[in-house]
């Protein structure tokens, strides 16, 4: 597995979407949301926001699906 880091675009259509409603690949685990100076250990009802850096643990084979799910 790899650690995959992505930054959501400022104008992401996912802004305000709770983590539990993100359509993520089965083998991708969201482990942290970095928002400004904050490190958020994501809970199901935590929303993602534009500009968030999101960190996942995922196998290399899942990375393209993960990027597609987040519009990257």
CHARMM internal coordinates of N, CA and C (Angstrom, degrees):
IC EDIT
DIST 1 N 1 CA 1.4531
DIST 1 CA 1 C 1.5254
ANGL 1 N 1 CA 1 C 109.35
DIST 1 C 2 N 1.3058
ANGL 1 CA 1 C 2 N 115.93
DIHE 1 N 1 CA 1 C 2 N 152.79
DIST 2 N 2 CA 1.4589
ANGL 1 C 2 N 2 CA 123.44
DIHE 1 CA 1 C 2 N 2 CA 179.10
DIST 2 CA 2 C 1.5167
ANGL 2 N 2 CA 2 C 109.71
DIHE 1 C 2 N 2 CA 2 C -118.30
DIST 2 C 3 N 1.3116
ANGL 2 CA 2 C 3 N 115.87
DIHE 2 N 2 CA 2 C 3 N 159.32
DIST 3 N 3 CA 1.4571
ANGL 2 C 3 N 3 CA 120.59
DIHE 2 CA 2 C 3 N 3 CA 167.75
DIST 3 CA 3 C 1.5187
ANGL 3 N 3 CA 3 C 106.09
DIHE 2 C 3 N 3 CA 3 C -93.34
DIST 3 C 4 N 1.3152
ANGL 3 CA 3 C 4 N 115.37
DIHE 3 N 3 CA 3 C 4 N 124.51
DIST 4 N 4 CA 1.4593
ANGL 3 C 4 N 4 CA 121.73
DIHE 3 CA 3 C 4 N 4 CA -177.92
DIST 4 CA 4 C 1.5261
ANGL 4 N 4 CA 4 C 107.56
DIHE 3 C 4 N 4 CA 4 C -114.22
DIST 4 C 5 N 1.3218
ANGL 4 CA 4 C 5 N 116.11
DIHE 4 N 4 CA 4 C 5 N 125.59
DIST 5 N 5 CA 1.4628
ANGL 4 C 5 N 5 CA 121.44
DIHE 4 CA 4 C 5 N 5 CA 179.26
DIST 5 CA 5 C 1.5205
ANGL 5 N 5 CA 5 C 108.81
DIHE 4 C 5 N 5 CA 5 C -115.70
DIST 5 C 6 N 1.3181
ANGL 5 CA 5 C 6 N 116.20
DIHE 5 N 5 CA 5 C 6 N 132.01
DIST 6 N 6 CA 1.4505
ANGL 5 C 6 N 6 CA 121.86
DIHE 5 CA 5 C 6 N 6 CA 176.83
DIST 6 CA 6 C 1.5214
ANGL 6 N 6 CA 6 C 108.54
DIHE 5 C 6 N 6 CA 6 C -137.68
DIST 6 C 7 N 1.3157
ANGL 6 CA 6 C 7 N 116.07
DIHE 6 N 6 CA 6 C 7 N 151.22
DIST 7 N 7 CA 1.4546
ANGL 6 C 7 N 7 CA 121.34
DIHE 6 CA 6 C 7 N 7 CA 173.81
DIST 7 CA 7 C 1.5193
ANGL 7 N 7 CA 7 C 107.67
DIHE 6 C 7 N 7 CA 7 C -110.68
DIST 7 C 8 N 1.3137
ANGL 7 CA 7 C 8 N 115.83
DIHE 7 N 7 CA 7 C 8 N 126.03
DIST 8 N 8 CA 1.4556
ANGL 7 C 8 N 8 CA 119.85
DIHE 7 CA 7 C 8 N 8 CA 177.96
DIST 8 CA 8 C 1.5281
ANGL 8 N 8 CA 8 C 109.21
DIHE 7 C 8 N 8 CA 8 C -72.42
DIST 8 C 9 N 1.3325
ANGL 8 CA 8 C 9 N 117.75
DIHE 8 N 8 CA 8 C 9 N 138.76
DIST 9 N 9 CA 1.4589
ANGL 8 C 9 N 9 CA 119.65
DIHE 8 CA 8 C 9 N 9 CA 177.60
DIST 9 CA 9 C 1.5309
ANGL 9 N 9 CA 9 C 110.59
DIHE 8 C 9 N 9 CA 9 C -59.88
DIST 9 C 10 N 1.3303
ANGL 9 CA 9 C 10 N 116.73
DIHE 9 N 9 CA 9 C 10 N 149.28
DIST 10 N 10 CA 1.4709
ANGL 9 C 10 N 10 CA 120.69
DIHE 9 CA 9 C 10 N 10 CA 179.15
DIST 10 CA 10 C 1.5268
ANGL 10 N 10 CA 10 C 111.43
DIHE 9 C 10 N 10 CA 10 C -54.71
DIST 10 C 11 N 1.3160
ANGL 10 CA 10 C 11 N 116.99
DIHE 10 N 10 CA 10 C 11 N -36.99
DIST 11 N 11 CA 1.4730
ANGL 10 C 11 N 11 CA 121.68
DIHE 10 CA 10 C 11 N 11 CA -177.29
DIST 11 CA 11 C 1.5296
ANGL 11 N 11 CA 11 C 112.28
DIHE 10 C 11 N 11 CA 11 C -100.70
DIST 11 C 12 N 1.3174
ANGL 11 CA 11 C 12 N 117.82
DIHE 11 N 11 CA 11 C 12 N 31.71
DIST 12 N 12 CA 1.4618
ANGL 11 C 12 N 12 CA 120.37
DIHE 11 CA 11 C 12 N 12 CA -178.03
DIST 12 CA 12 C 1.5304
ANGL 12 N 12 CA 12 C 111.67
DIHE 11 C 12 N 12 CA 12 C -61.28
DIST 12 C 13 N 1.3138
ANGL 12 CA 12 C 13 N 117.41
DIHE 12 N 12 CA 12 C 13 N 137.11
DIST 13 N 13 CA 1.4713
ANGL 12 C 13 N 13 CA 119.92
DIHE 12 CA 12 C 13 N 13 CA 174.55
DIST 13 CA 13 C 1.5355
ANGL 13 N 13 CA 13 C 111.98
DIHE 12 C 13 N 13 CA 13 C -68.91
DIST 13 C 14 N 1.3235
ANGL 13 CA 13 C 14 N 117.05
DIHE 13 N 13 CA 13 C 14 N -10.37
DIST 14 N 14 CA 1.4684
ANGL 13 C 14 N 14 CA 120.44
DIHE 13 CA 13 C 14 N 14 CA 179.55
DIST 14 CA 14 C 1.5283
ANGL 14 N 14 CA 14 C 112.36
DIHE 13 C 14 N 14 CA 14 C -83.30
DIST 14 C 15 N 1.3336
ANGL 14 CA 14 C 15 N 118.66
DIHE 14 N 14 CA 14 C 15 N -6.96
DIST 15 N 15 CA 1.4646
ANGL 14 C 15 N 15 CA 121.49
DIHE 14 CA 14 C 15 N 15 CA -177.81
DIST 15 CA 15 C 1.5250
ANGL 15 N 15 CA 15 C 110.22
DIHE 14 C 15 N 15 CA 15 C -53.57
DIST 15 C 16 N 1.3203
ANGL 15 CA 15 C 16 N 115.34
DIHE 15 N 15 CA 15 C 16 N 130.56
DIST 16 N 16 CA 1.4594
ANGL 15 C 16 N 16 CA 121.62
DIHE 15 CA 15 C 16 N 16 CA 179.97
DIST 16 CA 16 C 1.5174
ANGL 16 N 16 CA 16 C 114.22
DIHE 15 C 16 N 16 CA 16 C 86.73
DIST 16 C 17 N 1.3236
ANGL 16 CA 16 C 17 N 117.70
DIHE 16 N 16 CA 16 C 17 N -5.10
DIST 17 N 17 CA 1.4655
ANGL 16 C 17 N 17 CA 121.30
DIHE 16 CA 16 C 17 N 17 CA -179.66
DIST 17 CA 17 C 1.5242
ANGL 17 N 17 CA 17 C 109.71
DIHE 16 C 17 N 17 CA 17 C -78.17
DIST 17 C 18 N 1.3380
ANGL 17 CA 17 C 18 N 117.28
DIHE 17 N 17 CA 17 C 18 N 125.90
DIST 18 N 18 CA 1.4678
ANGL 17 C 18 N 18 CA 118.99
DIHE 17 CA 17 C 18 N 18 CA 176.65
DIST 18 CA 18 C 1.5337
ANGL 18 N 18 CA 18 C 110.35
DIHE 17 C 18 N 18 CA 18 C -64.96
DIST 18 C 19 N 1.3115
ANGL 18 CA 18 C 19 N 115.39
DIHE 18 N 18 CA 18 C 19 N 147.91
DIST 19 N 19 CA 1.4637
ANGL 18 C 19 N 19 CA 121.86
DIHE 18 CA 18 C 19 N 19 CA -179.65
DIST 19 CA 19 C 1.5264
ANGL 19 N 19 CA 19 C 111.23
DIHE 18 C 19 N 19 CA 19 C -51.31
DIST 19 C 20 N 1.3274
ANGL 19 CA 19 C 20 N 117.92
DIHE 19 N 19 CA 19 C 20 N -41.39
DIST 20 N 20 CA 1.4593
ANGL 19 C 20 N 20 CA 120.72
DIHE 19 CA 19 C 20 N 20 CA -176.95
DIST 20 CA 20 C 1.5238
ANGL 20 N 20 CA 20 C 113.00
DIHE 19 C 20 N 20 CA 20 C -64.99
DIST 20 C 21 N 1.3257
ANGL 20 CA 20 C 21 N 117.97
DIHE 20 N 20 CA 20 C 21 N -16.97
DIST 21 N 21 CA 1.4667
ANGL 20 C 21 N 21 CA 120.98
DIHE 20 CA 20 C 21 N 21 CA -178.88
DIST 21 CA 21 C 1.5247
ANGL 21 N 21 CA 21 C 112.94
DIHE 20 C 21 N 21 CA 21 C -100.16
DIST 21 C 22 N 1.3316
ANGL 21 CA 21 C 22 N 117.46
DIHE 21 N 21 CA 21 C 22 N -1.21
DIST 22 N 22 CA 1.4577
ANGL 21 C 22 N 22 CA 120.01
DIHE 21 CA 21 C 22 N 22 CA 175.95
DIST 22 CA 22 C 1.5267
ANGL 22 N 22 CA 22 C 108.82
DIHE 21 C 22 N 22 CA 22 C -70.94
DIST 22 C 23 N 1.2940
ANGL 22 CA 22 C 23 N 116.29
DIHE 22 N 22 CA 22 C 23 N 138.24
DIST 23 N 23 CA 1.4664
ANGL 22 C 23 N 23 CA 121.45
DIHE 22 CA 22 C 23 N 23 CA -179.07
DIST 23 CA 23 C 1.5276
ANGL 23 N 23 CA 23 C 108.94
DIHE 22 C 23 N 23 CA 23 C -90.80
DIST 23 C 24 N 1.3325
ANGL 23 CA 23 C 24 N 115.39
DIHE 23 N 23 CA 23 C 24 N 74.02
DIST 24 N 24 CA 1.4609
ANGL 23 C 24 N 24 CA 121.09
DIHE 23 CA 23 C 24 N 24 CA -176.23
DIST 24 CA 24 C 1.5260
ANGL 24 N 24 CA 24 C 111.12
DIHE 23 C 24 N 24 CA 24 C -91.99
DIST 24 C 25 N 1.3325
ANGL 24 CA 24 C 25 N 116.77
DIHE 24 N 24 CA 24 C 25 N 150.96
DIST 25 N 25 CA 1.4654
ANGL 24 C 25 N 25 CA 119.71
DIHE 24 CA 24 C 25 N 25 CA 175.44
DIST 25 CA 25 C 1.5301
ANGL 25 N 25 CA 25 C 110.57
DIHE 24 C 25 N 25 CA 25 C -59.37
DIST 25 C 26 N 1.2929
ANGL 25 CA 25 C 26 N 115.30
DIHE 25 N 25 CA 25 C 26 N 149.65
DIST 26 N 26 CA 1.4632
ANGL 25 C 26 N 26 CA 122.30
DIHE 25 CA 25 C 26 N 26 CA -176.33
DIST 26 CA 26 C 1.5254
ANGL 26 N 26 CA 26 C 113.78
DIHE 25 C 26 N 26 CA 26 C -55.18
DIST 26 C 27 N 1.3113
ANGL 26 CA 26 C 27 N 117.61
DIHE 26 N 26 CA 26 C 27 N -39.75
DIST 27 N 27 CA 1.4628
ANGL 26 C 27 N 27 CA 121.06
DIHE 26 CA 26 C 27 N 27 CA -174.46
DIST 27 CA 27 C 1.5257
ANGL 27 N 27 CA 27 C 114.09
DIHE 26 C 27 N 27 CA 27 C -93.68
DIST 27 C 28 N 1.3381
ANGL 27 CA 27 C 28 N 117.63
DIHE 27 N 27 CA 27 C 28 N 16.18
DIST 28 N 28 CA 1.4604
ANGL 27 C 28 N 28 CA 121.48
DIHE 27 CA 27 C 28 N 28 CA 178.52
DIST 28 CA 28 C 1.5230
ANGL 28 N 28 CA 28 C 109.08
DIHE 27 C 28 N 28 CA 28 C -108.31
DIST 28 C 29 N 1.3223
ANGL 28 CA 28 C 29 N 116.59
DIHE 28 N 28 CA 28 C 29 N 126.25
DIST 29 N 29 CA 1.4653
ANGL 28 C 29 N 29 CA 121.55
DIHE 28 CA 28 C 29 N 29 CA 179.34
DIST 29 CA 29 C 1.5288
ANGL 29 N 29 CA 29 C 109.29
DIHE 28 C 29 N 29 CA 29 C -111.54
DIST 29 C 30 N 1.3258
ANGL 29 CA 29 C 30 N 116.01
DIHE 29 N 29 CA 29 C 30 N 119.25
DIST 30 N 30 CA 1.4596
ANGL 29 C 30 N 30 CA 121.10
DIHE 29 CA 29 C 30 N 30 CA 175.10
DIST 30 CA 30 C 1.5232
ANGL 30 N 30 CA 30 C 107.43
DIHE 29 C 30 N 30 CA 30 C -77.42
DIST 30 C 31 N 1.3290
ANGL 30 CA 30 C 31 N 116.98
DIHE 30 N 30 CA 30 C 31 N 117.17
DIST 31 N 31 CA 1.4610
ANGL 30 C 31 N 31 CA 120.21
DIHE 30 CA 30 C 31 N 31 CA -174.08
DIST 31 CA 31 C 1.5224
ANGL 31 N 31 CA 31 C 113.79
DIHE 30 C 31 N 31 CA 31 C -108.69
DIST 31 C 32 N 1.3342
ANGL 31 CA 31 C 32 N 118.07
DIHE 31 N 31 CA 31 C 32 N -20.11
DIST 32 N 32 CA 1.4610
ANGL 31 C 32 N 32 CA 119.77
DIHE 31 CA 31 C 32 N 32 CA 178.73
DIST 32 CA 32 C 1.5181
ANGL 32 N 32 CA 32 C 110.51
DIHE 31 C 32 N 32 CA 32 C -160.75
DIST 32 C 33 N 1.3155
ANGL 32 CA 32 C 33 N 114.47
DIHE 32 N 32 CA 32 C 33 N 148.56
DIST 33 N 33 CA 1.4621
ANGL 32 C 33 N 33 CA 122.82
DIHE 32 CA 32 C 33 N 33 CA 170.50
DIST 33 CA 33 C 1.5204
ANGL 33 N 33 CA 33 C 106.08
DIHE 32 C 33 N 33 CA 33 C -119.62
DIST 33 C 34 N 1.3202
ANGL 33 CA 33 C 34 N 116.77
DIHE 33 N 33 CA 33 C 34 N 123.98
DIST 34 N 34 CA 1.4566
ANGL 33 C 34 N 34 CA 121.60
DIHE 33 CA 33 C 34 N 34 CA 177.36
DIST 34 CA 34 C 1.5195
ANGL 34 N 34 CA 34 C 107.06
DIHE 33 C 34 N 34 CA 34 C -103.06
DIST 34 C 35 N 1.3230
ANGL 34 CA 34 C 35 N 115.88
DIHE 34 N 34 CA 34 C 35 N 117.72
DIST 35 N 35 CA 1.4662
ANGL 34 C 35 N 35 CA 121.71
DIHE 34 CA 34 C 35 N 35 CA -177.27
DIST 35 CA 35 C 1.5227
ANGL 35 N 35 CA 35 C 107.69
DIHE 34 C 35 N 35 CA 35 C -128.58
DIST 35 C 36 N 1.3263
ANGL 35 CA 35 C 36 N 115.28
DIHE 35 N 35 CA 35 C 36 N 103.13
DIST 36 N 36 CA 1.4603
ANGL 35 C 36 N 36 CA 118.98
DIHE 35 CA 35 C 36 N 36 CA -175.31
DIST 36 CA 36 C 1.5140
ANGL 36 N 36 CA 36 C 109.11
DIHE 35 C 36 N 36 CA 36 C 62.50
DIST 36 C 37 N 1.3204
ANGL 36 CA 36 C 37 N 116.46
DIHE 36 N 36 CA 36 C 37 N -124.77
DIST 37 N 37 CA 1.4651
ANGL 36 C 37 N 37 CA 122.28
DIHE 36 CA 36 C 37 N 37 CA 179.36
DIST 37 CA 37 C 1.5277
ANGL 37 N 37 CA 37 C 112.61
DIHE 36 C 37 N 37 CA 37 C -88.41
DIST 37 C 38 N 1.3231
ANGL 37 CA 37 C 38 N 117.12
DIHE 37 N 37 CA 37 C 38 N -4.62
DIST 38 N 38 CA 1.4639
ANGL 37 C 38 N 38 CA 120.99
DIHE 37 CA 37 C 38 N 38 CA -175.86
DIST 38 CA 38 C 1.5151
ANGL 38 N 38 CA 38 C 112.26
DIHE 37 C 38 N 38 CA 38 C -90.33
DIST 38 C 39 N 1.3176
ANGL 38 CA 38 C 39 N 115.38
DIHE 38 N 38 CA 38 C 39 N 144.95
DIST 39 N 39 CA 1.4629
ANGL 38 C 39 N 39 CA 122.84
DIHE 38 CA 38 C 39 N 39 CA 169.47
DIST 39 CA 39 C 1.5190
ANGL 39 N 39 CA 39 C 105.43
DIHE 38 C 39 N 39 CA 39 C -113.47
DIST 39 C 40 N 1.3194
ANGL 39 CA 39 C 40 N 116.28
DIHE 39 N 39 CA 39 C 40 N 118.65
DIST 40 N 40 CA 1.4592
ANGL 39 C 40 N 40 CA 121.96
DIHE 39 CA 39 C 40 N 40 CA -177.49
DIST 40 CA 40 C 1.5169
ANGL 40 N 40 CA 40 C 108.70
DIHE 39 C 40 N 40 CA 40 C -108.82
DIST 40 C 41 N 1.3278
ANGL 40 CA 40 C 41 N 116.39
DIHE 40 N 40 CA 40 C 41 N 123.18
DIST 41 N 41 CA 1.4595
ANGL 40 C 41 N 41 CA 120.92
DIHE 40 CA 40 C 41 N 41 CA 170.33
DIST 41 CA 41 C 1.5251
ANGL 41 N 41 CA 41 C 104.67
DIHE 40 C 41 N 41 CA 41 C -84.73
DIST 41 C 42 N 1.3329
ANGL 41 CA 41 C 42 N 117.12
DIHE 41 N 41 CA 41 C 42 N 108.87
DIST 42 N 42 CA 1.4595
ANGL 41 C 42 N 42 CA 119.57
DIHE 41 CA 41 C 42 N 42 CA -167.79
DIST 42 CA 42 C 1.5294
ANGL 42 N 42 CA 42 C 113.90
DIHE 41 C 42 N 42 CA 42 C -66.59
DIST 42 C 43 N 1.3112
ANGL 42 CA 42 C 43 N 113.11
DIHE 42 N 42 CA 42 C 43 N 132.90
DIST 43 N 43 CA 1.4582
ANGL 42 C 43 N 43 CA 122.71
DIHE 42 CA 42 C 43 N 43 CA 171.92
DIST 43 CA 43 C 1.5226
ANGL 43 N 43 CA 43 C 106.91
DIHE 42 C 43 N 43 CA 43 C -106.13
DIST 43 C 44 N 1.3229
ANGL 43 CA 43 C 44 N 118.93
DIHE 43 N 43 CA 43 C 44 N 159.31
DIST 44 N 44 CA 1.4636
ANGL 43 C 44 N 44 CA 120.69
DIHE 43 CA 43 C 44 N 44 CA -175.33
DIST 44 CA 44 C 1.5295
ANGL 44 N 44 CA 44 C 114.94
DIHE 43 C 44 N 44 CA 44 C -53.63
DIST 44 C 45 N 1.3203
ANGL 44 CA 44 C 45 N 118.14
DIHE 44 N 44 CA 44 C 45 N -33.35
DIST 45 N 45 CA 1.4614
ANGL 44 C 45 N 45 CA 119.63
DIHE 44 CA 44 C 45 N 45 CA -176.49
DIST 45 CA 45 C 1.5318
ANGL 45 N 45 CA 45 C 113.68
DIHE 44 C 45 N 45 CA 45 C -94.65
DIST 45 C 46 N 1.3400
ANGL 45 CA 45 C 46 N 118.41
DIHE 45 N 45 CA 45 C 46 N 2.64
DIST 46 N 46 CA 1.4633
ANGL 45 C 46 N 46 CA 121.13
DIHE 45 CA 45 C 46 N 46 CA 177.04
DIST 46 CA 46 C 1.5337
ANGL 46 N 46 CA 46 C 109.41
DIHE 45 C 46 N 46 CA 46 C -73.40
DIST 46 C 47 N 1.3365
ANGL 46 CA 46 C 47 N 118.05
DIHE 46 N 46 CA 46 C 47 N 129.22
DIST 47 N 47 CA 1.4666
ANGL 46 C 47 N 47 CA 119.74
DIHE 46 CA 46 C 47 N 47 CA 177.74
DIST 47 CA 47 C 1.5257
ANGL 47 N 47 CA 47 C 111.53
DIHE 46 C 47 N 47 CA 47 C -84.70
DIST 47 C 48 N 1.3151
ANGL 47 CA 47 C 48 N 115.60
DIHE 47 N 47 CA 47 C 48 N 152.13
DIST 48 N 48 CA 1.4641
ANGL 47 C 48 N 48 CA 120.42
DIHE 47 CA 47 C 48 N 48 CA 169.34
DIST 48 CA 48 C 1.5224
ANGL 48 N 48 CA 48 C 107.35
DIHE 47 C 48 N 48 CA 48 C -91.34
DIST 48 C 49 N 1.3308
ANGL 48 CA 48 C 49 N 116.06
DIHE 48 N 48 CA 48 C 49 N 155.01
DIST 49 N 49 CA 1.4568
ANGL 48 C 49 N 49 CA 121.84
DIHE 48 CA 48 C 49 N 49 CA -178.84
DIST 49 CA 49 C 1.5213
ANGL 49 N 49 CA 49 C 109.73
DIHE 48 C 49 N 49 CA 49 C -134.09
DIST 49 C 50 N 1.3188
ANGL 49 CA 49 C 50 N 116.26
DIHE 49 N 49 CA 49 C 50 N 157.44
DIST 50 N 50 CA 1.4562
ANGL 49 C 50 N 50 CA 120.85
DIHE 49 CA 49 C 50 N 50 CA 175.73
DIST 50 CA 50 C 1.5071
ANGL 50 N 50 CA 50 C 110.31
DIHE 49 C 50 N 50 CA 50 C -57.44
DIST 50 C 51 N 1.3184
ANGL 50 CA 50 C 51 N 117.17
DIHE 50 N 50 CA 50 C 51 N 137.89
DIST 51 N 51 CA 1.4537
ANGL 50 C 51 N 51 CA 122.64
DIHE 50 CA 50 C 51 N 51 CA -179.25
DIST 51 CA 51 C 1.5157
ANGL 51 N 51 CA 51 C 114.06
DIHE 50 C 51 N 51 CA 51 C 88.16
DIST 51 C 52 N 1.3276
ANGL 51 CA 51 C 52 N 118.29
DIHE 51 N 51 CA 51 C 52 N -9.58
DIST 52 N 52 CA 1.4671
ANGL 51 C 52 N 52 CA 120.70
DIHE 51 CA 51 C 52 N 52 CA 177.12
DIST 52 CA 52 C 1.5234
ANGL 52 N 52 CA 52 C 109.95
DIHE 51 C 52 N 52 CA 52 C -62.84
DIST 52 C 53 N 1.3237
ANGL 52 CA 52 C 53 N 116.03
DIHE 52 N 52 CA 52 C 53 N 138.88
DIST 53 N 53 CA 1.4549
ANGL 52 C 53 N 53 CA 121.06
DIHE 52 CA 52 C 53 N 53 CA 166.75
DIST 53 CA 53 C 1.5200
ANGL 53 N 53 CA 53 C 105.36
DIHE 52 C 53 N 53 CA 53 C -93.15
DIST 53 C 54 N 1.3173
ANGL 53 CA 53 C 54 N 116.87
DIHE 53 N 53 CA 53 C 54 N 127.73
DIST 54 N 54 CA 1.4581
ANGL 53 C 54 N 54 CA 120.92
DIHE 53 CA 53 C 54 N 54 CA -178.75
DIST 54 CA 54 C 1.5239
ANGL 54 N 54 CA 54 C 108.67
DIHE 53 C 54 N 54 CA 54 C -116.20
DIST 54 C 55 N 1.3317
ANGL 54 CA 54 C 55 N 115.65
DIHE 54 N 54 CA 54 C 55 N 135.62
DIST 55 N 55 CA 1.4567
ANGL 54 C 55 N 55 CA 122.05
DIHE 54 CA 54 C 55 N 55 CA -178.64
DIST 55 CA 55 C 1.5220
ANGL 55 N 55 CA 55 C 109.63
DIHE 54 C 55 N 55 CA 55 C -114.99
DIST 55 C 56 N 1.3042
ANGL 55 CA 55 C 56 N 115.41
DIHE 55 N 55 CA 55 C 56 N 129.60
DIST 56 N 56 CA 1.4602
ANGL 55 C 56 N 56 CA 122.53
DIHE 55 CA 55 C 56 N 56 CA -179.51
DIST 56 CA 56 C 1.5204
ANGL 56 N 56 CA 56 C 109.78
DIHE 55 C 56 N 56 CA 56 C -123.60
DIST 56 C 57 N 1.3004
ANGL 56 CA 56 C 57 N 115.83
DIHE 56 N 56 CA 56 C 57 N 154.38
DIST 57 N 57 CA 1.4520
ANGL 56 C 57 N 57 CA 122.71
DIHE 56 CA 56 C 57 N 57 CA 163.66
DIST 57 CA 57 C 1.5196
ANGL 57 N 57 CA 57 C 104.84
DIHE 56 C 57 N 57 CA 57 C -109.19
DIST 57 C 58 N 1.3339
ANGL 57 CA 57 C 58 N 115.51
DIHE 57 N 57 CA 57 C 58 N 124.38
DIST 58 N 58 CA 1.4659
ANGL 57 C 58 N 58 CA 119.75
DIHE 57 CA 57 C 58 N 58 CA -175.71
DIST 58 CA 58 C 1.5212
ANGL 58 N 58 CA 58 C 109.87
DIHE 57 C 58 N 58 CA 58 C -158.69
DIST 58 C 59 N 1.3356
ANGL 58 CA 58 C 59 N 116.33
DIHE 58 N 58 CA 58 C 59 N 149.42
DIST 59 N 59 CA 1.4622
ANGL 58 C 59 N 59 CA 118.20
DIHE 58 CA 58 C 59 N 59 CA 173.58
DIST 59 CA 59 C 1.5272
ANGL 59 N 59 CA 59 C 110.20
DIHE 58 C 59 N 59 CA 59 C -68.12
DIST 59 C 60 N 1.3041
ANGL 59 CA 59 C 60 N 115.75
DIHE 59 N 59 CA 59 C 60 N 151.57
DIST 60 N 60 CA 1.4656
ANGL 59 C 60 N 60 CA 121.06
DIHE 59 CA 59 C 60 N 60 CA -178.30
DIST 60 CA 60 C 1.5325
ANGL 60 N 60 CA 60 C 112.03
DIHE 59 C 60 N 60 CA 60 C -54.45
DIST 60 C 61 N 1.3194
ANGL 60 CA 60 C 61 N 117.24
DIHE 60 N 60 CA 60 C 61 N -34.96
DIST 61 N 61 CA 1.4683
ANGL 60 C 61 N 61 CA 121.00
DIHE 60 CA 60 C 61 N 61 CA -177.38
DIST 61 CA 61 C 1.5291
ANGL 61 N 61 CA 61 C 112.75
DIHE 60 C 61 N 61 CA 61 C -66.99
DIST 61 C 62 N 1.3201
ANGL 61 CA 61 C 62 N 117.77
DIHE 61 N 61 CA 61 C 62 N -19.07
DIST 62 N 62 CA 1.4702
ANGL 61 C 62 N 62 CA 121.73
DIHE 61 CA 61 C 62 N 62 CA -177.42
DIST 62 CA 62 C 1.5353
ANGL 62 N 62 CA 62 C 111.76
DIHE 61 C 62 N 62 CA 62 C -92.78
DIST 62 C 63 N 1.3214
ANGL 62 CA 62 C 63 N 117.48
DIHE 62 N 62 CA 62 C 63 N -14.89
DIST 63 N 63 CA 1.4596
ANGL 62 C 63 N 63 CA 120.79
DIHE 62 CA 62 C 63 N 63 CA -174.94
DIST 63 CA 63 C 1.5312
ANGL 63 N 63 CA 63 C 114.00
DIHE 62 C 63 N 63 CA 63 C -54.71
DIST 63 C 64 N 1.3360
ANGL 63 CA 63 C 64 N 120.61
DIHE 63 N 63 CA 63 C 64 N -44.35
DIST 64 N 64 CA 1.4731
ANGL 63 C 64 N 64 CA 118.76
DIHE 63 CA 63 C 64 N 64 CA 178.37
DIST 64 CA 64 C 1.5384
ANGL 64 N 64 CA 64 C 112.49
DIHE 63 C 64 N 64 CA 64 C -60.87
DIST 64 C 65 N 1.3213
ANGL 64 CA 64 C 65 N 117.38
DIHE 64 N 64 CA 64 C 65 N -39.87
DIST 65 N 65 CA 1.4681
ANGL 64 C 65 N 65 CA 120.56
DIHE 64 CA 64 C 65 N 65 CA 178.90
DIST 65 CA 65 C 1.5299
ANGL 65 N 65 CA 65 C 110.33
DIHE 64 C 65 N 65 CA 65 C -66.94
DIST 65 C 66 N 1.3064
ANGL 65 CA 65 C 66 N 116.40
DIHE 65 N 65 CA 65 C 66 N -36.79
DIST 66 N 66 CA 1.4596
ANGL 65 C 66 N 66 CA 121.53
DIHE 65 CA 65 C 66 N 66 CA 179.19
DIST 66 CA 66 C 1.5334
ANGL 66 N 66 CA 66 C 109.61
DIHE 65 C 66 N 66 CA 66 C -65.35
DIST 66 C 67 N 1.3097
ANGL 66 CA 66 C 67 N 116.69
DIHE 66 N 66 CA 66 C 67 N -45.79
DIST 67 N 67 CA 1.4734
ANGL 66 C 67 N 67 CA 120.38
DIHE 66 CA 66 C 67 N 67 CA 178.89
DIST 67 CA 67 C 1.5272
ANGL 67 N 67 CA 67 C 110.28
DIHE 66 C 67 N 67 CA 67 C -62.67
DIST 67 C 68 N 1.3125
ANGL 67 CA 67 C 68 N 117.57
DIHE 67 N 67 CA 67 C 68 N -40.88
DIST 68 N 68 CA 1.4639
ANGL 67 C 68 N 68 CA 120.57
DIHE 67 CA 67 C 68 N 68 CA 178.84
DIST 68 CA 68 C 1.5246
ANGL 68 N 68 CA 68 C 111.25
DIHE 67 C 68 N 68 CA 68 C -64.02
DIST 68 C 69 N 1.3329
ANGL 68 CA 68 C 69 N 117.47
DIHE 68 N 68 CA 68 C 69 N -39.94
DIST 69 N 69 CA 1.4613
ANGL 68 C 69 N 69 CA 121.61
DIHE 68 CA 68 C 69 N 69 CA -179.39
DIST 69 CA 69 C 1.5214
ANGL 69 N 69 CA 69 C 111.74
DIHE 68 C 69 N 69 CA 69 C -64.02
DIST 69 C 70 N 1.3360
ANGL 69 CA 69 C 70 N 116.50
DIHE 69 N 69 CA 69 C 70 N -28.67
DIST 70 N 70 CA 1.4666
ANGL 69 C 70 N 70 CA 120.80
DIHE 69 CA 69 C 70 N 70 CA -177.95
DIST 70 CA 70 C 1.5292
ANGL 70 N 70 CA 70 C 111.96
DIHE 69 C 70 N 70 CA 70 C -101.52
DIST 70 C 71 N 1.3238
ANGL 70 CA 70 C 71 N 116.73
DIHE 70 N 70 CA 70 C 71 N 7.60
DIST 71 N 71 CA 1.4536
ANGL 70 C 71 N 71 CA 120.50
DIHE 70 CA 70 C 71 N 71 CA 177.25
DIST 71 CA 71 C 1.5140
ANGL 71 N 71 CA 71 C 114.04
DIHE 70 C 71 N 71 CA 71 C 68.87
DIST 71 C 72 N 1.3320
ANGL 71 CA 71 C 72 N 117.22
DIHE 71 N 71 CA 71 C 72 N 31.58
DIST 72 N 72 CA 1.4661
ANGL 71 C 72 N 72 CA 122.03
DIHE 71 CA 71 C 72 N 72 CA -178.70
DIST 72 CA 72 C 1.4984
ANGL 72 N 72 CA 72 C 110.09
DIHE 71 C 72 N 72 CA 72 C -106.84
END
COOR INIT
IC SEED 1 N 1 CA 1 C
IC BUILD
